[in-house]
Amino acid sequence: MFFVSVKSSTLKTIAVIAAVAVLATIGGVYAVSKNRSAPVSKLNGIVFKAGTAGERLAFLSQFGWEVDEEPAEVKEIIIPQEFDDVYNQYNIIQKQQNLDLERYKGARVKCWSYNVKNYPGYENSEGVIRANMLIFDGVVIGGDISSTELSGFMHTFDFPQEKVQTTSSAETAA
């Protein structure tokens, strides 16, 4: 037979350390969730609510965008804890529209992408221009308008004031 004896003071120390560890974990989770739990739902007259299909379409229409009612793509992404050059550049676009992904590092968000129907110069180009929205807790925390073309572009949600110069492959070959 094998016996182990442990002093009651050792058991108390282990229990205290375990309790402190549990409380620290709970406090850390609370602090992180509190920091992220209140994304801006309205700023400068723009409503950022996007928890339903109607709210997502209404969000984009505030900028003048006409999009397909059904999303072209919905995916879940995790915003990285450390930003590389690509994310730093993407966050510059977000800051230009009074958004910032810094506070969502490590967060799991949904990316809703819609085909844009009324981008100047691309009105007859189905699926070439996308409106992408990053949504956390039913609120837009980031996103862009971008082209799916190889030599495409990306910018804020703002509707462009001028027609974008487009070059088709036939024009390039000529």
Disulfide bonds with the S-S distance in Angstrom:
none
